[in-house]
Amino acid sequence: MYWRTVVQLRAGRGNDIEKTAQEIQAFVKARIGSVKTPKQVEVWPDLPRSKVGKVLKRDIRSTLFERLRDAAGKS
């Protein structure tokens, strides 16, 4: 499996998702190297959050694994 990143843009950040994904990849590559640079960046309108406001990473993972499983089933 390759590195994948899910992000939520701040309000007023713009709507050019492709440019934003490239900016994120360049930022990560410059700071931690190309090996850990995400190969795919997904921009979600809202990330799942708890009542306290923390991002629920397990919900993000389960959504991504469901997508992978569905894509593998269609092939």
MDAnalysis code that builds the backbone (N, CA, C; Angstrom):
import MDAnalysis as mda
import numpy as np

u = mda.Universe.empty(225, n_residues=75, atom_resindex=np.repeat(np.arange(75), 3), trajectory=True)
u.add_TopologyAttr("name", ["N", "CA", "C"] * 75)
u.add_TopologyAttr("resid", np.arange(1, 76))
u.add_TopologyAttr("resname", ["MET", "TYR", "TRP", "ARG", "THR", "VAL", "VAL", "GLN", "LEU", "ARG", "ALA", "GLY", "ARG", "GLY", "ASN", "ASP", "ILE", "GLU", "LYS", "THR", "ALA", "GLN", "GLU", "ILE", "GLN", "ALA", "PHE", "VAL", "LYS", "ALA", "ARG", "ILE", "GLY", "SER", "VAL", "LYS", "THR", "PRO", "LYS", "GLN", "VAL", "GLU", "VAL", "TRP", "PRO", "ASP", "LEU", "PRO", "ARG", "SER", "LYS", "VAL", "GLY", "LYS", "VAL", "LEU", "LYS", "ARG", "ASP", "ILE", "ARG", "SER", "THR", "LEU", "PHE", "GLU", "ARG", "LEU", "ARG", "ASP", "ALA", "ALA", "GLY", "LYS", "SER"])
u.atoms.positions = np.array([
    [0.842, -1.179, 0.000],
    [0.000, 0.000, 0.000],
    [0.888, 1.243, 0.000],
    [0.458, 2.247, -0.670],
    [1.228, 3.464, -0.772],
    [0.675, 4.534, 0.166],
    [1.476, 5.583, 0.336],
    [1.074, 6.672, 1.219],
    [-0.081, 7.447, 0.602],
    [-1.100, 7.676, 1.399],
    [-2.258, 8.446, 0.970],
    [-2.584, 9.440, 2.075],
    [-2.945, 10.639, 1.695],
    [-3.260, 11.676, 2.657],
    [-4.669, 12.180, 2.426],
    [-5.394, 12.401, 3.514],
    [-6.727, 12.988, 3.453],
    [-6.670, 14.312, 4.194],
    [-7.121, 15.373, 3.537],
    [-7.071, 16.701, 4.143],
    [-8.416, 17.400, 3.994],
    [-8.620, 18.389, 4.839],
    [-9.775, 19.275, 4.753],
    [-9.219, 20.685, 4.621],
    [-9.622, 21.382, 3.575],
    [-9.118, 22.725, 3.352],
    [-9.783, 23.714, 4.304],
    [-9.029, 24.710, 4.686],
    [-9.591, 25.774, 5.510],
    [-10.518, 26.626, 4.655],
    [-11.440, 27.293, 5.321],
    [-12.368, 28.168, 4.614],
    [-11.593, 29.269, 3.897],
    [-11.978, 29.557, 2.671],
    [-11.331, 30.598, 1.902],
    [-10.033, 30.179, 1.245],
    [-9.706, 28.903, 1.288],
    [-8.440, 28.421, 0.726],
    [-8.489, 28.335, -0.797],
    [-9.667, 28.286, -1.342],
    [-9.789, 28.193, -2.792],
    [-10.376, 26.861, -3.201],
    [-10.653, 26.754, -4.474],
    [-11.302, 25.548, -4.972],
    [-10.441, 24.744, -5.926],
    [-9.190, 25.136, -6.126],
    [-8.310, 24.418, -7.035],
    [-7.679, 23.232, -6.300],
    [-8.405, 22.132, -6.271],
    [-7.996, 20.962, -5.491],
    [-6.726, 20.337, -6.057],
    [-6.597, 20.280, -7.371],
    [-5.418, 19.672, -7.979],
    [-4.146, 20.449, -7.617],
    [-4.226, 21.769, -7.664],
    [-3.069, 22.598, -7.296],
    [-2.736, 22.427, -5.823],
    [-3.761, 22.364, -4.977],
    [-3.552, 22.180, -3.547],
    [-2.872, 20.850, -3.264],
    [-3.289, 19.798, -3.946],
    [-2.675, 18.478, -3.761],
    [-1.200, 18.520, -4.134],
    [-0.874, 19.182, -5.209],
    [0.522, 19.291, -5.630],
    [1.330, 20.105, -4.620],
    [0.733, 21.158, -4.057],
    [1.420, 21.961, -3.042],
    [1.720, 21.135, -1.796],
    [0.771, 20.309, -1.383],
    [0.962, 19.458, -0.210],
    [2.086, 18.463, -0.466],
    [2.079, 17.846, -1.633],
    [3.129, 16.888, -1.965],
    [4.504, 17.553, -1.991],
    [4.598, 18.745, -2.548],
    [5.879, 19.460, -2.597],
    [6.339, 19.845, -1.196],
    [5.409, 20.269, -0.343],
    [5.729, 20.650, 1.035],
    [6.311, 19.463, 1.797],
    [5.654, 18.317, 1.698],
    [6.109, 17.120, 2.416],
    [7.448, 16.639, 1.856],
    [7.581, 16.631, 0.550],
    [8.817, 16.168, -0.071],
    [10.008, 17.016, 0.358],
    [9.808, 18.324, 0.487],
    [10.891, 19.222, 0.878],
    [11.305, 19.014, 2.330],
    [10.372, 18.570, 3.179],
    [10.668, 18.468, 4.602],
    [11.048, 17.080, 5.083],
    [10.408, 16.042, 4.544],
    [10.737, 14.700, 5.040],
    [11.188, 13.735, 3.952],
    [11.248, 14.192, 2.715],
    [11.792, 13.361, 1.652],
    [10.748, 12.709, 0.775],
    [11.206, 12.239, -0.369],
    [10.292, 11.688, -1.363],
    [9.750, 10.316, -0.982],
    [10.448, 9.601, -0.115],
    [10.000, 8.263, 0.263],
    [8.663, 8.311, 1.006],
    [8.505, 9.293, 1.882],
    [7.281, 9.395, 2.663],
    [6.281, 10.399, 2.107],
    [6.542, 10.909, 0.933],
    [5.611, 11.842, 0.304],
    [4.366, 11.077, -0.128],
    [3.179, 11.597, 0.176],
    [1.963, 10.897, -0.230],
    [1.847, 10.843, -1.748],
    [1.511, 9.681, -2.256],
    [1.350, 9.516, -3.695],
    [-0.014, 10.012, -4.142],
    [-0.948, 10.069, -3.213],
    [-2.290, 10.537, -3.528],
    [-2.779, 11.409, -2.388],
    [-3.370, 12.546, -2.732],
    [-3.934, 13.455, -1.742],
    [-5.424, 13.581, -2.039],
    [-6.242, 13.280, -1.033],
    [-7.690, 13.425, -1.177],
    [-8.147, 14.609, -0.347],
    [-8.969, 15.452, -0.944],
    [-9.524, 16.596, -0.237],
    [-10.985, 16.278, 0.064],
    [-11.285, 16.192, 1.338],
    [-12.653, 15.933, 1.782],
    [-13.259, 17.236, 2.278],
    [-14.552, 17.432, 2.070],
    [-15.191, 18.663, 2.548],
    [-15.195, 18.755, 4.080],
    [-15.382, 17.626, 4.736],
    [-15.373, 17.574, 6.203],
    [-14.725, 16.274, 6.643],
    [-13.844, 16.362, 7.614],
    [-13.257, 15.164, 8.202],
    [-14.141, 14.719, 9.363],
    [-14.246, 13.400, 9.592],
    [-15.040, 12.933, 10.728],
    [-14.394, 13.354, 12.037],
    [-15.189, 13.899, 12.925],
    [-14.662, 14.394, 14.198],
    [-15.504, 13.875, 15.363],
    [-14.834, 13.791, 16.530],
    [-15.524, 13.378, 17.752],
    [-16.284, 14.574, 18.318],
    [-16.993, 14.340, 19.398],
    [-17.731, 15.424, 20.056],
    [-16.797, 16.505, 20.574],
    [-15.547, 16.119, 20.884],
    [-14.559, 17.055, 21.401],
    [-13.901, 17.842, 20.265],
    [-13.988, 17.325, 19.040],
    [-13.417, 18.004, 17.894],
    [-12.173, 17.350, 17.318],
    [-11.790, 16.205, 17.888],
    [-10.615, 15.500, 17.373],
    [-10.979, 14.730, 16.109],
    [-10.021, 14.642, 15.187],
    [-10.231, 13.902, 13.951],
    [-10.256, 12.412, 14.263],
    [-11.268, 11.726, 13.755],
    [-11.412, 10.282, 13.988],
    [-10.687, 9.522, 12.876],
    [-9.422, 9.205, 13.132],
    [-8.589, 8.551, 12.125],
    [-9.107, 7.161, 11.773],
    [-9.669, 6.479, 12.735],
    [-10.177, 5.123, 12.456],
    [-11.331, 5.177, 11.448],
    [-12.142, 6.222, 11.495],
    [-13.223, 6.360, 10.517],
    [-12.676, 6.666, 9.129],
    [-11.623, 7.455, 9.067],
    [-10.983, 7.751, 7.784],
    [-10.401, 6.476, 7.200],
    [-9.680, 5.709, 8.028],
    [-9.087, 4.454, 7.558],
    [-10.156, 3.485, 7.054],
    [-11.239, 3.348, 7.812],
    [-12.277, 2.403, 7.399],
    [-12.913, 2.828, 6.075],
    [-13.109, 4.122, 5.872],
    [-13.658, 4.606, 4.608],
    [-12.710, 4.316, 3.454],
    [-11.422, 4.558, 3.663],
    [-10.444, 4.300, 2.612],
    [-10.333, 2.809, 2.299],
    [-10.347, 1.958, 3.330],
    [-10.276, 0.515, 3.091],
    [-11.517, 0.010, 2.374],
    [-12.686, 0.576, 2.682],
    [-13.908, 0.193, 1.974],
    [-13.795, 0.541, 0.491],
    [-13.262, 1.715, 0.196],
    [-13.083, 2.119, -1.201],
    [-12.128, 1.180, -1.919],
    [-11.018, 0.812, -1.255],
    [-10.059, -0.097, -1.868],
    [-10.688, -1.469, -2.120],
    [-11.451, -1.937, -1.135],
    [-12.098, -3.237, -1.267],
    [-13.120, -3.206, -2.404],
    [-13.894, -2.117, -2.507],
    [-14.880, -2.006, -3.585],
    [-14.193, -1.929, -4.949],
    [-13.079, -1.200, -5.014],
    [-12.350, -1.086, -6.280],
    [-11.749, -2.435, -6.679],
    [-11.262, -3.191, -5.695],
    [-10.690, -4.504, -5.993],
    [-11.776, -5.475, -6.431],
    [-12.970, -5.341, -5.876],
    [-14.072, -6.220, -6.242],
    [-14.579, -5.953, -7.648],
    [-14.473, -4.723, -8.103],
    [-14.942, -4.371, -9.452],
    [-13.975, -4.803, -10.539],
    [-12.708, -4.983, -10.178],
    [-11.689, -5.346, -11.176],
    [-11.769, -6.784, -11.584],
])
